[in-house]
Amino acid sequence: GVEADVIGDGELYARMREKYPNVTFRGWKTATEMVPIIQKARCYIMSSIWYEGAPLTVPELQCGYALPCIVPTPCGAQLYVEHMQNGMIYKSNDLEALVSCIEACKDDGLIRKFSENCEKIDRSQYSGKAHIRALRKAYDSIMGAATVRGGTDGCFEK
């Protein structure tokens, strides 16, 4: 009893469409085309079996739409989700765990709690400036207090 929309394309698209006729497969969409789909969504499920380093989809959906996210572990997206606070984390390749998360999302009160907590996320931590500050901090740590020289050559100096 759960409606599912899949956005995206790939080598398994035709096979998945055939195998799961009760799922709406929308194919590849532009950011603009995705907005009304996202606005109607109850939650976002990242079902990738591949390790995703730092996918920005999760903070974009949490901060921009207060959309709870269900993400696998290990995955960089788990850094954005506080389990049972603004979404859920399940063990990758564990179908029962994923199904359990999806079943839990049928609870209107739980979804409301997750969405309210998404609203409280400090959006400034995902700005371009915050990203540059974090990169500089990492570079400084790695290079022993190195600084990035201005210009386009990307050189480091002590």
Helices and strands as residue ranges (DSSP letters): E 5-7, H 13-19, E 24-27, H 31-40, E 44-45, H 57-65, E 69-73, G 76-79, E 87-91, H 95-104, H 108-119, G 123-126, H 128-143, E 147-148, E 156-157
